């Protein structure tokens, strides 16, 4: 059972729902609909007035919905649409308690994801943790991250629109969350994969450090930044395939969203190494010099974020997921393996492979590629993120997640994304953990750690020290 509840903030009154698990306010627009002439522009903030209906979910961003295996986490599902710049708030009570605020950025390879209808137990998480949870939707795919500035001018087509959407949501949270029981001066950002890459990119953005105090990064350190020329080449390929001439704004705005989704799939690489190596054909945060003023590692090294505490984690077998989904071909020769490693280590691929062979002798070519990619894309950049932060006086904490589900003899390993339901208390919606009592204990421990970190910045895990790269391992 639920009943409506009204809350006033600034010029508006928000009507949400009170349930047995607390109060929720959903589908709140934080920017104007990005449609028509606003389709490829930065988000335009909106100021509400009067009564705002916050009892229904809004749209998630347009995306191609993939068929997921039976063992993947399950949710209720969601509808998609271009009018997707909305957020959801979950709070124990919309009062004046000034609880810690956690803003969650969803993952999905910069192509998919939603702020609702997924496996997360949002209301229970907020109620049990006595925190306010905010989950924004933002643009993804070509609508959010295709860099069209060279072809249409940066005044019309801003780079990093999805990241700018997230920043717009943070501004809304800062201005309004106190009315919903949250503390705007105690905000922690938490995300996984592309959501984490988006959050970590904010260390390269000027003028927003007051909007958050801490970050919890899962498999998305401050590293995966795309060069402008790489992004421009991808955009040219997209426009050619879509039949849109450079500068033809009318044709760009008239593209059906279904065509945009179809074409973006054709221009993106599916091989994990090709996507993530320098020059890779993928969506992500572009170092355009305008929305992203500097590389986030340079932002951390400057010391301007020394007061912002960071937790950054990765799973031991990150790349295993792409092999499990059949997206990665077997590596059939040493030469092919060296070529894969060479995308990241062009000057010393032989030495990198020799080190792996010495560490873990007797493995197959595909196994060596998987281990290398897991480390080169996720673990090693996470350690670089922590090192840059620590060198400038900041406090950072790293962890490696090693839980392996029993499914088919452990064939999935500790794969990409497996830590998120543990951290966010959503293990009940994860079939792989059914009947695993040890996993339930670990989940309670990790959720408590996130909540404590959000409350006061403390964490029992060892802090990263330059030249002594300690990190916690779980379990």
N, C-alpha and C positions, 0 to 999 in steps of 0.2 A: 504494500500500500504506500501511496505517496500523497503529499499535499503541496500546494503551491506556497511559495514564500517570496516576499518582496524585499529587496535590498536597494538602498539609495547610494549612489556614488556619483559625485560631481553633478552633472546636469540630468542624470538619468536614473530611472528606477528599474532594476533588473528583476524579472520574475523567474525564479527557478523552482526546483523541486526539493522537498524534504522527504527523505526516506529513512528506513531503519538504520542505514549506514552513514547518515549525515546529510549534507546538503550539496546539490550540484546545480551548476549554471552552465548550460551548454549552448554551443552554436553562436557565441557572442562575436559579432563582427568587429575586428580590430583595424580593418582597413577597407577602403572602397572595393567593390567587386573588380577584379582584374580582367575585365572583358572589354571588347571593342578597342578603342584607342588606348586603354590602360593595360592591354593584354601583356605587353612586353616592357612596361614602364615600372619604375620602383613603386612600392606600395604607397598609396595615398591614405594617410591616417584619417580615421573617422571619429567624430565627437558625437556621442549619443545624447539624446534628450527625450524626455517623456518616458513612456513605458516601453521596455525592451523585453520581448519574449525570449527567455533563455531556458525553455523547457524542452527543446528539441535539438538534436544534433544537426549541424550544417553538413555541407559537402566536404569530403576528402578531395585532394587534388586529382585531376584526371591522370589515369595510369592504366597500363595493361595488367590485368589481374592474372597472376600465374597460378597454375595448378600445383598445389602443395601436397607433399606426401602425407600419408596418414599419421606419421609420427610428429609432424610439425605442430607447434602450439596453435590452439584454436580460439577464435573469438566469434562475435555475433555478426561480423561483416559490416560493410559501410557502403553508402552511395557516394559517387564521385561527380564532380562538376567544376567548371572553371571558377564559379563564385565560391572559392574555398578559403578565403582569408578570415577564418574564425578560430575561436579557442574555447576550451572547456575547462571549467574550474570545479574542483572537488574539495570540499572543506568540511571539517567536523561541525562547524557552526560559523555563520557569518556574523561574528561579533567583534569586539575590540581586543581580542587576545593577542594579536600580532604574532601569529605562529610562523615558524620557518616556511619558506616558499620553495618548492621544487618545480622548475620548469623543464619539461621533458621534450626532447627533440627526437622524433621517430627516425628509424633507419629504413633503408630500402634501396641502397645503391644509387641515390639521387634520382631514382626512377619511380619508386613506389613508396607506400607507407600511408598511415592515417593516424590522426589523434584520437580516434575512437573506434570501437568495433573490433579491436585486436584482442590479444590474449591477456592484456593487463587487467588487473582487478583494481581499477582506479579508486572507487569509493572506499573499498576495504583498506587500501594502502593509506589513504588520507586519514581515515578514521582511526585505524590501529596505530599509526605513527604520530597522530596529533599534528599533522602538517597540512598545508594547503598545496595541492597538486594542480599545476596548470599544464595543459597539453594543447599546443597550437597546431593547426593545420597550416601548411605553407606550400607554395608551388614547387613541383618537382619536374624532372625530365626537361624537355626542350623549353617548356613554358617557364620553368624556374631557372634553368642554368645554361641554355644555349646562348653563347656570347655573340650577339648580333651587332655590337657597336661599330665594327669596321664596315659593315654593310649598310647600316641604317642610321648611324650616329648615336653617340652615347646619350644624347638628350632624349632620344626616343626609346632606344632599347638598352636599358641598363644591364650591366653584367651582374651576375650573382643575385638575381632577383629573389630566389628562394631564401638565401641568407638574409637579404634585406627584409623579407617578410618576417623572418624570425626576430630580427631586431625591432621591427615595428610592434610585434607582439610583446616584446620585453618592455618597450616604452609604455604600452597599454597597461601591462602588469604593474609597472612602477607607479603609474598615476592612479590606479584603481584598486589594487589588491587589498589595501587596508580595509575596505568596506566589506570584504569577504573573509575577514579573520586572519589575513596574512600580514607579514612585516615586509614592506618594500625595501627595507635596508638589510634584509637577510635572505637573499635569493641565491639558490644553488641551481646551476644548469646541469642537466644530466642527459646523455644521449648515447646511442649505439650506432656504430658504422657511419653512414652518411650523416646522421644526426650529430654524431660525435665529431666528425670532420667539420661540420658547420659550426659547432660550438667552439672548437679549437681555433678555427679561422678568426674568431672574434678578437684574438690577441693581436691581430694585424689591423684592427679597425679603431679609428680614433673616436674619442668622445662618448664612449658607451660603457666604460669600465665601472661607472657608478650604478649601472643597472643590475649588476650581479656581484657576488662576493666570492663564490667558489664554483668549481666545475668538477664533474665526475664523468670521465671519458671512457667509453667502452669501445675498443677496436676502432679508434678514430683519432689518432694523435695529430699534433700540429705540423703535419708534413705534406699531406696530399694536396698540393697547390699546383694549379695548371698554368703553364706559361701562356701569355697572350697569343703568340703565334700558333701554338697548338690548338687553342680554343677557336681561333679565327679559321684555321683550316677545316676543323670539324663543322663550323657554321657554313662555310662555303659548300661543303659536301652535302649538308642538309638542304640548303637552298636549291642546289642543282637538282637533287632528287625530288624535291617538292615542286619544282617548276616555278620558283619565285625569283624574279630578278632582284639584284641588289638595289636597294632604295625604293622598291615598289611596296610602299606601306599598305596600300589598299589590298594587294594580293596577299600580303602576310597576314593582315587582320581577317581576311576572308577564308583562310585555310580552316577547314573543318578540324575539330580537335581529334577526330579519328584518324585523319591524315597525318597530323603531327605525331601521334603515337606510333603510327605505322612506319613513318619515315625515320623517326629517331631510333627505332630498333635496327634499322638497316645500316646506320652510320656508326653504331657503337660496337666496340669489340666485346666478345664474350669471354675470351681467354683472360683469366685473372691477372697473369703477368703482363700481358699486353695492355690491359686497362690501366694498370697502376704504375707502370714504368714511365720514365720521362718521355713525353711525346705520345702517350697512350690515348686511344680514341675512347674517351669516356666523358661523362659530365662530372662537374665538381666545382670547387671554388677557384676562380681565375684571379691571378695577380694583375688586376687592371689598373691599379694606381689610384682609382677613384673610390669605389665601394670598399675595396681592400687596399689600404694605403701601403702596406708592407707585408712581407712574409711573416706569418705568425711567430716563427722561431726568432726572427729579428725583434719582433715586439716583445717576446719574453726576455730576450737577451738585454733589452734596453733597461730592464728593471722597473718599468712602469706598472707591471702587474705583480710585483713582489709580494704585495699584501693579499693576493688572490691565491687561495690554496687549491691544489690540483690533486685529484686522484685519477690515474690513468691505468686502465687494465687491458689485457688482451688474453685470448685463449691460446693454449699451447699448440693446438692443431687448427689454427684459423682456416687455412686453405682447404682442409678436408671437406668442407661443405660443398665447394664447387666440384670436387671429384664425385661426391655422393650424389649430386644432382645430375651428373653426367655432362657437365658443362666443360670439363677439362679432358682432352684426349690423353691417352697413354703416351709416355715418352719412350720411344723405341730405340734410341741410340745415345751414346755419350755426346756426340756432336750436337744433337737436338737439345740435350740437357744443358750443355755449355751455352748454346744460343739463348736459351730461356734465362739462364743466370746472367748472361751478358747484357740483357736489357737493363739490368740494374748495376752490374759490375763490369762494364766493358773493358776495363784495363786489367782486371785480375780475376776473370771468371774461373780460370784453372785453379788458382790458389783458393778461391772460395769453395769450389767443389772438393778439392783435396782436403780442406779443413773438415768438411762435412763427412767425407769418407773416413777420416781418421777418428772423428768423434763417434760415428755410428757405422762401423764397417758392415759390408755385406748386404746393403739394401739395394732395391731396384732403382732404375732411373726415375720412375714416376714418384717413388717415395722421396727421393732426394729433392726433386723439384718441389713437392708439397712442403717439405720442411723449410727449404730455402724461401719460398714465397711467404709462408707463415711468418717468418722472421723479418724478411726484407720489407714487407708491406706494413706489418703491424708491430711486432715486438721491438725491433731496432729503432724505428722512428719514435715509439713511445719512450724508449730510454733517452733518445735525443731530446725529446720534449722536456722530460724531467731534468736532464742535465742543463739545458738552457735556462730553465726556471731556477734551479738550485744555484747556478753560477751567478745569477743576478740577485740572490738573496731570498728567493721564494722557497716555500715548502711544498714539496711534491711527494706523492706516494704512489708506488707502482704495485700491480699484482698480476700474476699469471694464473689463469683459471684452468684447472686440470681435471674437472669432473668429467667422467666418461660414462654415458648411459650404457646399460647392459644390452641394448638393442643389437641383435645379430652379432653377438660376441664382441661388442665394443667397436664395430667397424667405423662408426662416426667419429670416434675420438672425442677430444675436447674441442669442438668445432666453433666456428664463427657464430656469435650471437647466443651461445649457450649460457653465458653468465647473466644476461639481462633478466630473465624471469627469476633468477636467484636474488639479484640485487633489488628488484622491484616487487618482491613478494607475490609473484604470479605463477608459482610452480604448480599450483593446482590445475592450471590450464595447459600444462606441458605433458603430453602423454608419455614422453620418454622417461619421466621421473616417477611414473605410477609404481607404487609399492616400494619405493626406495627410501627407507627411513633415514638413512645417512644423508641423502640429498635434502630432505626436509630440514634436518638439523643445520646443514650448511646454509640453506636458504634463509633461515631465521637469523643466522649469524651475519650474513652479508646484508640483509635488509636492515638489521639493527645498526650496522656500521654506516650505511648510507644515511639513515635517519640521524644518527649522532653527528655525522659530518655536516649535515645540513643544519643541525641545531646550533653547533658551536665550533665546527671546524676540527674537532678532534677525531683521531683515528688510532687504533691500537697497533696498526701495522707499521713496519719500519719506514722512516722517512728516507728518501733518496739523498745520498751524499755524493758530491762529485768525486770521481775516481774510485768510488766504492759502490757500484750499482746494485744495491740491495733491493729486492722486491719480494713481496709476500707471494705464497703459492697456496691455492685452494683446490681440492681439500688437502 
